[in-house]
Amino acid sequence: MNIAIIAHDAKKELMVQFCIAYCGILSRHKLFATGTTGKMVSEATGLEIQRFLAGSQGGDQQIGALIACNEIDLLILFRDPLNPKPNEPDEAGLQRLCDVHNIPVATNIATAEALIHSLNRGDLDWRDIVNPKK
């Protein structure tokens, strides 16, 4: 599966810790990330990550384009609901795209863990039935 990871500034370290904890599962999938988040996770875990621009420079929009083209299967977007900054990724736009294209999205650690365990069990293979790959 193609997994996109994005984290607001205050949640980047949490994303790193999440990816360290689930490195074994994540290593079996193709990962995409905005610039700084991808760099931090890659350096901490050794995971291969296709990095885009920083979120403030359009990286979230690059990931959004992949979602719109059905090239992302899962989005993990750790957001900071208490202290959002104007230059952080447009989470509403990304969530809207995920809703339109039936992409599971996690915006906090609890949901991310539920999705990662589901992914590990093979429960997210429903996309192959809805959108079979040729």
Beta strands, then each sheet from edge to edge (+ up, - down):
strand 1: 2-7
strand 2: 30-33
strand 3: 49-51
strand 4: 74-78
strand 5: 105-106
sheet 1: 3+ 2+ 1+ 4+ 5+
end
